[in-house]
Amino acid sequence: MATRLGIAVLVFMMVQAVLFGIGALLVLATPLSEWAMALMPWVVGISTVVSIPLSWILAPRLRLRYWRARERRNTLRRA
């Protein structure tokens, strides 16, 4: 559990940065830019809230144990 939490925290920062960038582009590069001052806090909040469960879901997939088990399953299917 502690390992998953640690990985999730590291992944959270990257996922949140990507989601924030997408949201900022949507706000600033479209006609929504007129309301950018009001919408940017929403972009920050929504990207944070969405990033938490997404990083928790991604964390186990970044462990070597997951990839070994996946490789074994694929090897058994091929045989």
Backbone as XML, in Angstrom:
<?xml version="1.0"?>
<chain id="A" units="angstrom">
  <residue number="1" name="MET">
    <atom name="N" x="0.825" y="-1.194" z="0.000"/>
    <atom name="CA" x="0.000" y="0.000" z="0.000"/>
    <atom name="C" x="0.872" y="1.263" z="0.000"/>
  </residue>
  <residue number="2" name="ALA">
    <atom name="N" x="1.941" y="1.263" z="0.779"/>
    <atom name="CA" x="2.809" y="2.438" z="0.828"/>
    <atom name="C" x="3.525" y="2.653" z="-0.497"/>
  </residue>
  <residue number="3" name="THR">
    <atom name="N" x="3.886" y="1.557" z="-1.161"/>
    <atom name="CA" x="4.551" y="1.681" z="-2.455"/>
    <atom name="C" x="3.589" y="2.250" z="-3.486"/>
  </residue>
  <residue number="4" name="ARG">
    <atom name="N" x="2.367" y="1.756" z="-3.467"/>
    <atom name="CA" x="1.372" y="2.266" z="-4.424"/>
    <atom name="C" x="1.105" y="3.747" z="-4.181"/>
  </residue>
  <residue number="5" name="LEU">
    <atom name="N" x="1.030" y="4.142" z="-2.918"/>
    <atom name="CA" x="0.801" y="5.544" z="-2.588"/>
    <atom name="C" x="1.953" y="6.410" z="-3.071"/>
  </residue>
  <residue number="6" name="GLY">
    <atom name="N" x="3.173" y="5.948" z="-2.853"/>
    <atom name="CA" x="4.335" y="6.711" z="-3.297"/>
    <atom name="C" x="4.374" y="6.882" z="-4.807"/>
  </residue>
  <residue number="7" name="ILE">
    <atom name="N" x="4.090" y="5.804" z="-5.522"/>
    <atom name="CA" x="4.057" y="5.883" z="-6.981"/>
    <atom name="C" x="2.920" y="6.793" z="-7.422"/>
  </residue>
  <residue number="8" name="ALA">
    <atom name="N" x="1.766" y="6.677" z="-6.765"/>
    <atom name="CA" x="0.608" y="7.504" z="-7.127"/>
    <atom name="C" x="0.898" y="8.985" z="-6.925"/>
  </residue>
  <residue number="9" name="VAL">
    <atom name="N" x="1.633" y="9.326" z="-5.870"/>
    <atom name="CA" x="1.974" y="10.731" z="-5.626"/>
    <atom name="C" x="2.875" y="11.258" z="-6.737"/>
  </residue>
  <residue number="10" name="LEU">
    <atom name="N" x="3.851" y="10.468" z="-7.141"/>
    <atom name="CA" x="4.735" y="10.898" z="-8.226"/>
    <atom name="C" x="3.986" y="11.006" z="-9.551"/>
  </residue>
  <residue number="11" name="VAL">
    <atom name="N" x="3.133" y="10.046" z="-9.817"/>
    <atom name="CA" x="2.361" y="10.062" z="-11.060"/>
    <atom name="C" x="1.342" y="11.202" z="-11.035"/>
  </residue>
  <residue number="12" name="PHE">
    <atom name="N" x="0.794" y="11.495" z="-9.864"/>
    <atom name="CA" x="-0.193" y="12.567" z="-9.732"/>
    <atom name="C" x="0.336" y="13.883" z="-10.276"/>
  </residue>
  <residue number="13" name="MET">
    <atom name="N" x="1.568" y="14.200" z="-9.937"/>
    <atom name="CA" x="2.125" y="15.477" z="-10.378"/>
    <atom name="C" x="2.193" y="15.561" z="-11.896"/>
  </residue>
  <residue number="14" name="MET">
    <atom name="N" x="2.586" y="14.474" z="-12.536"/>
    <atom name="CA" x="2.687" y="14.471" z="-13.993"/>
    <atom name="C" x="1.320" y="14.480" z="-14.658"/>
  </residue>
  <residue number="15" name="VAL">
    <atom name="N" x="0.407" y="13.690" z="-14.130"/>
    <atom name="CA" x="-0.944" y="13.631" z="-14.703"/>
    <atom name="C" x="-1.635" y="14.978" z="-14.544"/>
  </residue>
  <residue number="16" name="GLN">
    <atom name="N" x="-1.484" y="15.594" z="-13.399"/>
    <atom name="CA" x="-2.123" y="16.879" z="-13.167"/>
    <atom name="C" x="-1.540" y="17.956" z="-14.077"/>
  </residue>
  <residue number="17" name="ALA">
    <atom name="N" x="-0.232" y="17.908" z="-14.312"/>
    <atom name="CA" x="0.384" y="18.880" z="-15.213"/>
    <atom name="C" x="-0.169" y="18.739" z="-16.629"/>
  </residue>
  <residue number="18" name="VAL">
    <atom name="N" x="-0.330" y="17.518" z="-17.089"/>
    <atom name="CA" x="-0.857" y="17.293" z="-18.439"/>
    <atom name="C" x="-2.312" y="17.742" z="-18.523"/>
  </residue>
  <residue number="19" name="LEU">
    <atom name="N" x="-3.120" y="17.363" z="-17.547"/>
    <atom name="CA" x="-4.529" y="17.768" z="-17.568"/>
    <atom name="C" x="-4.683" y="19.279" z="-17.448"/>
  </residue>
  <residue number="20" name="PHE">
    <atom name="N" x="-3.853" y="19.905" z="-16.624"/>
    <atom name="CA" x="-3.901" y="21.352" z="-16.510"/>
    <atom name="C" x="-3.523" y="22.004" z="-17.840"/>
  </residue>
  <residue number="21" name="GLY">
    <atom name="N" x="-2.502" y="21.482" z="-18.505"/>
    <atom name="CA" x="-2.093" y="22.034" z="-19.793"/>
    <atom name="C" x="-3.192" y="21.926" z="-20.833"/>
  </residue>
  <residue number="22" name="ILE">
    <atom name="N" x="-3.859" y="20.782" z="-20.866"/>
    <atom name="CA" x="-4.976" y="20.610" z="-21.807"/>
    <atom name="C" x="-6.095" y="21.599" z="-21.487"/>
  </residue>
  <residue number="23" name="GLY">
    <atom name="N" x="-6.426" y="21.712" z="-20.209"/>
    <atom name="CA" x="-7.475" y="22.655" z="-19.805"/>
    <atom name="C" x="-7.102" y="24.091" z="-20.088"/>
  </residue>
  <residue number="24" name="ALA">
    <atom name="N" x="-5.856" y="24.461" z="-19.834"/>
    <atom name="CA" x="-5.419" y="25.833" z="-20.095"/>
    <atom name="C" x="-5.477" y="26.139" z="-21.587"/>
  </residue>
  <residue number="25" name="LEU">
    <atom name="N" x="-5.069" y="25.182" z="-22.412"/>
    <atom name="CA" x="-5.162" y="25.392" z="-23.861"/>
    <atom name="C" x="-6.609" y="25.548" z="-24.306"/>
  </residue>
  <residue number="26" name="LEU">
    <atom name="N" x="-7.488" y="24.733" z="-23.754"/>
    <atom name="CA" x="-8.900" y="24.852" z="-24.115"/>
    <atom name="C" x="-9.477" y="26.210" z="-23.734"/>
  </residue>
  <residue number="27" name="VAL">
    <atom name="N" x="-9.043" y="26.730" z="-22.612"/>
    <atom name="CA" x="-9.560" y="28.028" z="-22.171"/>
    <atom name="C" x="-8.902" y="29.170" z="-22.937"/>
  </residue>
  <residue number="28" name="LEU">
    <atom name="N" x="-7.600" y="29.132" z="-23.086"/>
    <atom name="CA" x="-6.879" y="30.273" z="-23.637"/>
    <atom name="C" x="-6.836" y="30.322" z="-25.160"/>
  </residue>
  <residue number="29" name="ALA">
    <atom name="N" x="-7.009" y="29.204" z="-25.828"/>
    <atom name="CA" x="-6.904" y="29.179" z="-27.289"/>
    <atom name="C" x="-8.262" y="29.115" z="-27.978"/>
  </residue>
  <residue number="30" name="THR">
    <atom name="N" x="-9.321" y="29.328" z="-27.251"/>
    <atom name="CA" x="-10.666" y="29.305" z="-27.817"/>
    <atom name="C" x="-11.368" y="30.607" z="-27.434"/>
  </residue>
  <residue number="31" name="PRO">
    <atom name="N" x="-12.566" y="30.810" z="-27.920"/>
    <atom name="CA" x="-13.303" y="32.025" z="-27.513"/>
    <atom name="C" x="-13.570" y="32.112" z="-26.005"/>
  </residue>
  <residue number="32" name="LEU">
    <atom name="N" x="-13.295" y="31.040" z="-25.278"/>
    <atom name="CA" x="-13.449" y="31.088" z="-23.822"/>
    <atom name="C" x="-12.427" y="32.001" z="-23.152"/>
  </residue>
  <residue number="33" name="SER">
    <atom name="N" x="-11.448" y="32.471" z="-23.909"/>
    <atom name="CA" x="-10.400" y="33.316" z="-23.321"/>
    <atom name="C" x="-10.962" y="34.615" z="-22.734"/>
  </residue>
  <residue number="34" name="GLU">
    <atom name="N" x="-12.141" y="35.013" z="-23.175"/>
    <atom name="CA" x="-12.763" y="36.206" z="-22.592"/>
    <atom name="C" x="-13.063" y="36.000" z="-21.109"/>
  </residue>
  <residue number="35" name="TRP">
    <atom name="N" x="-13.316" y="34.753" z="-20.723"/>
    <atom name="CA" x="-13.631" y="34.431" z="-19.329"/>
    <atom name="C" x="-12.485" y="33.695" z="-18.643"/>
  </residue>
  <residue number="36" name="ALA">
    <atom name="N" x="-11.286" y="33.891" z="-19.125"/>
    <atom name="CA" x="-10.134" y="33.145" z="-18.601"/>
    <atom name="C" x="-9.909" y="33.381" z="-17.107"/>
  </residue>
  <residue number="37" name="MET">
    <atom name="N" x="-10.074" y="34.586" z="-16.657"/>
    <atom name="CA" x="-9.843" y="34.876" z="-15.238"/>
    <atom name="C" x="-10.820" y="34.104" z="-14.345"/>
  </residue>
  <residue number="38" name="ALA">
    <atom name="N" x="-12.000" y="33.857" z="-14.822"/>
    <atom name="CA" x="-12.980" y="33.115" z="-14.028"/>
    <atom name="C" x="-12.828" y="31.604" z="-14.221"/>
  </residue>
  <residue number="39" name="LEU">
    <atom name="N" x="-12.382" y="31.172" z="-15.400"/>
    <atom name="CA" x="-12.330" y="29.750" z="-15.705"/>
    <atom name="C" x="-11.037" y="29.064" z="-15.247"/>
  </residue>
  <residue number="40" name="MET">
    <atom name="N" x="-9.941" y="29.780" z="-15.170"/>
    <atom name="CA" x="-8.660" y="29.138" z="-14.816"/>
    <atom name="C" x="-8.675" y="28.506" z="-13.425"/>
  </residue>
  <residue number="41" name="PRO">
    <atom name="N" x="-9.274" y="29.125" z="-12.412"/>
    <atom name="CA" x="-9.368" y="28.411" z="-11.124"/>
    <atom name="C" x="-10.150" y="27.099" z="-11.237"/>
  </residue>
  <residue number="42" name="TRP">
    <atom name="N" x="-11.160" y="27.078" z="-12.093"/>
    <atom name="CA" x="-11.909" y="25.845" z="-12.331"/>
    <atom name="C" x="-11.040" y="24.793" z="-13.009"/>
  </residue>
  <residue number="43" name="VAL">
    <atom name="N" x="-10.205" y="25.229" z="-13.934"/>
    <atom name="CA" x="-9.298" y="24.298" z="-14.616"/>
    <atom name="C" x="-8.346" y="23.671" z="-13.600"/>
  </residue>
  <residue number="44" name="VAL">
    <atom name="N" x="-7.816" y="24.477" z="-12.710"/>
    <atom name="CA" x="-6.906" y="23.962" z="-11.681"/>
    <atom name="C" x="-7.629" y="22.960" z="-10.786"/>
  </residue>
  <residue number="45" name="GLY">
    <atom name="N" x="-8.814" y="23.309" z="-10.334"/>
    <atom name="CA" x="-9.564" y="22.423" z="-9.438"/>
    <atom name="C" x="-9.985" y="21.122" z="-10.097"/>
  </residue>
  <residue number="46" name="ILE">
    <atom name="N" x="-10.499" y="21.219" z="-11.308"/>
    <atom name="CA" x="-10.951" y="20.017" z="-12.007"/>
    <atom name="C" x="-9.776" y="19.109" z="-12.345"/>
  </residue>
  <residue number="47" name="SER">
    <atom name="N" x="-8.651" y="19.702" z="-12.776"/>
    <atom name="CA" x="-7.488" y="18.865" z="-13.096"/>
    <atom name="C" x="-6.955" y="18.168" z="-11.848"/>
  </residue>
  <residue number="48" name="THR">
    <atom name="N" x="-7.023" y="18.821" z="-10.709"/>
    <atom name="CA" x="-6.581" y="18.196" z="-9.462"/>
    <atom name="C" x="-7.505" y="17.054" z="-9.063"/>
  </residue>
  <residue number="49" name="VAL">
    <atom name="N" x="-8.803" y="17.295" z="-9.113"/>
    <atom name="CA" x="-9.776" y="16.286" z="-8.702"/>
    <atom name="C" x="-9.739" y="15.063" z="-9.620"/>
  </residue>
  <residue number="50" name="VAL">
    <atom name="N" x="-9.579" y="15.273" z="-10.916"/>
    <atom name="CA" x="-9.537" y="14.153" z="-11.864"/>
    <atom name="C" x="-8.210" y="13.402" z="-11.756"/>
  </residue>
  <residue number="51" name="SER">
    <atom name="N" x="-7.136" y="14.100" z="-11.439"/>
    <atom name="CA" x="-5.814" y="13.480" z="-11.375"/>
    <atom name="C" x="-5.658" y="12.515" z="-10.212"/>
  </residue>
  <residue number="52" name="ILE">
    <atom name="N" x="-6.342" y="12.747" z="-9.135"/>
    <atom name="CA" x="-6.202" y="11.883" z="-7.947"/>
    <atom name="C" x="-6.620" y="10.442" z="-8.251"/>
  </residue>
  <residue number="53" name="PRO">
    <atom name="N" x="-7.847" y="10.186" z="-8.709"/>
    <atom name="CA" x="-8.192" y="8.783" z="-8.983"/>
    <atom name="C" x="-7.433" y="8.209" z="-10.182"/>
  </residue>
  <residue number="54" name="LEU">
    <atom name="N" x="-7.144" y="9.047" z="-11.159"/>
    <atom name="CA" x="-6.417" y="8.559" z="-12.328"/>
    <atom name="C" x="-5.015" y="8.091" z="-11.959"/>
  </residue>
  <residue number="55" name="SER">
    <atom name="N" x="-4.328" y="8.831" z="-11.106"/>
    <atom name="CA" x="-2.987" y="8.417" z="-10.693"/>
    <atom name="C" x="-3.043" y="7.179" z="-9.798"/>
  </residue>
  <residue number="56" name="TRP">
    <atom name="N" x="-4.097" y="7.038" z="-8.997"/>
    <atom name="CA" x="-4.253" y="5.848" z="-8.154"/>
    <atom name="C" x="-4.471" y="4.607" z="-9.023"/>
  </residue>
  <residue number="57" name="ILE">
    <atom name="N" x="-5.192" y="4.756" z="-10.123"/>
    <atom name="CA" x="-5.429" y="3.644" z="-11.044"/>
    <atom name="C" x="-4.155" y="3.286" z="-11.809"/>
  </residue>
  <residue number="58" name="LEU">
    <atom name="N" x="-3.378" y="4.275" z="-12.187"/>
    <atom name="CA" x="-2.161" y="4.031" z="-12.971"/>
    <atom name="C" x="-1.008" y="3.464" z="-12.146"/>
  </residue>
  <residue number="59" name="ALA">
    <atom name="N" x="-0.953" y="3.740" z="-10.864"/>
    <atom name="CA" x="0.188" y="3.370" z="-10.032"/>
    <atom name="C" x="0.541" y="1.885" z="-10.052"/>
  </residue>
  <residue number="60" name="PRO">
    <atom name="N" x="-0.408" y="0.958" z="-9.904"/>
    <atom name="CA" x="-0.011" y="-0.462" z="-9.904"/>
    <atom name="C" x="0.572" y="-0.913" z="-11.243"/>
  </residue>
  <residue number="61" name="ARG">
    <atom name="N" x="0.184" y="-0.269" z="-12.322"/>
    <atom name="CA" x="0.682" y="-0.652" z="-13.639"/>
    <atom name="C" x="2.135" y="-0.258" z="-13.850"/>
  </residue>
  <residue number="62" name="LEU">
    <atom name="N" x="2.668" y="0.535" z="-12.964"/>
    <atom name="CA" x="4.061" y="0.962" z="-13.075"/>
    <atom name="C" x="5.001" y="0.104" z="-12.239"/>
  </residue>
  <residue number="63" name="ARG">
    <atom name="N" x="4.478" y="-0.927" z="-11.606"/>
    <atom name="CA" x="5.313" y="-1.822" z="-10.806"/>
    <atom name="C" x="5.766" y="-3.004" z="-11.641"/>
  </residue>
  <residue number="64" name="LEU">
    <atom name="N" x="6.958" y="-3.472" z="-11.376"/>
    <atom name="CA" x="7.522" y="-4.588" z="-12.117"/>
    <atom name="C" x="6.687" y="-5.853" z="-11.937"/>
  </residue>
  <residue number="65" name="ARG">
    <atom name="N" x="6.095" y="-6.040" z="-10.775"/>
    <atom name="CA" x="5.285" y="-7.217" z="-10.505"/>
    <atom name="C" x="4.132" y="-7.326" z="-11.506"/>
  </residue>
  <residue number="66" name="TYR">
    <atom name="N" x="3.520" y="-6.203" z="-11.832"/>
    <atom name="CA" x="2.419" y="-6.186" z="-12.795"/>
    <atom name="C" x="2.898" y="-6.650" z="-14.172"/>
  </residue>
  <residue number="67" name="TRP">
    <atom name="N" x="4.036" y="-6.150" z="-14.599"/>
    <atom name="CA" x="4.536" y="-6.492" z="-15.941"/>
    <atom name="C" x="4.983" y="-7.941" z="-16.023"/>
  </residue>
  <residue number="68" name="ARG">
    <atom name="N" x="5.549" y="-8.479" z="-14.935"/>
    <atom name="CA" x="5.934" y="-9.900" z="-14.930"/>
    <atom name="C" x="4.704" y="-10.788" z="-15.060"/>
  </residue>
  <residue number="69" name="ALA">
    <atom name="N" x="3.663" y="-10.475" z="-14.296"/>
    <atom name="CA" x="2.430" y="-11.270" z="-14.355"/>
    <atom name="C" x="1.795" y="-11.156" z="-15.732"/>
  </residue>
  <residue number="70" name="ARG">
    <atom name="N" x="1.812" y="-9.995" z="-16.286"/>
    <atom name="CA" x="1.250" y="-9.791" z="-17.624"/>
    <atom name="C" x="2.033" y="-10.570" z="-18.670"/>
  </residue>
  <residue number="71" name="GLU">
    <atom name="N" x="3.343" y="-10.577" z="-18.547"/>
    <atom name="CA" x="4.186" y="-11.317" z="-19.486"/>
    <atom name="C" x="3.918" y="-12.814" z="-19.390"/>
  </residue>
  <residue number="72" name="ARG">
    <atom name="N" x="3.744" y="-13.322" z="-18.167"/>
    <atom name="CA" x="3.431" y="-14.741" z="-17.987"/>
    <atom name="C" x="2.099" y="-15.103" z="-18.637"/>
  </residue>
  <residue number="73" name="ARG">
    <atom name="N" x="1.098" y="-14.256" z="-18.458"/>
    <atom name="CA" x="-0.209" y="-14.526" z="-19.063"/>
    <atom name="C" x="-0.104" y="-14.546" z="-20.586"/>
  </residue>
  <residue number="74" name="ASN">
    <atom name="N" x="0.643" y="-13.612" z="-21.157"/>
    <atom name="CA" x="0.796" y="-13.565" z="-22.612"/>
    <atom name="C" x="1.559" y="-14.766" z="-23.123"/>
  </residue>
  <residue number="75" name="THR">
    <atom name="N" x="2.562" y="-15.221" z="-22.384"/>
    <atom name="CA" x="3.340" y="-16.386" z="-22.789"/>
    <atom name="C" x="2.469" y="-17.640" z="-22.780"/>
  </residue>
  <residue number="76" name="LEU">
    <atom name="N" x="1.618" y="-17.778" z="-21.766"/>
    <atom name="CA" x="0.718" y="-18.921" z="-21.685"/>
    <atom name="C" x="-0.316" y="-18.926" z="-22.809"/>
  </residue>
  <residue number="77" name="ARG">
    <atom name="N" x="-0.758" y="-17.762" z="-23.223"/>
    <atom name="CA" x="-1.738" y="-17.673" z="-24.297"/>
    <atom name="C" x="-1.138" y="-18.095" z="-25.639"/>
  </residue>
  <residue number="78" name="ARG">
    <atom name="N" x="0.105" y="-17.743" z="-25.844"/>
    <atom name="CA" x="0.777" y="-18.057" z="-27.109"/>
    <atom name="C" x="1.051" y="-19.557" z="-27.251"/>
  </residue>
  <residue number="79" name="ALA">
    <atom name="N" x="1.312" y="-20.214" z="-26.136"/>
    <atom name="CA" x="1.679" y="-21.630" z="-26.168"/>
    <atom name="C" x="0.524" y="-22.543" z="-26.489"/>
  </residue>
</chain>
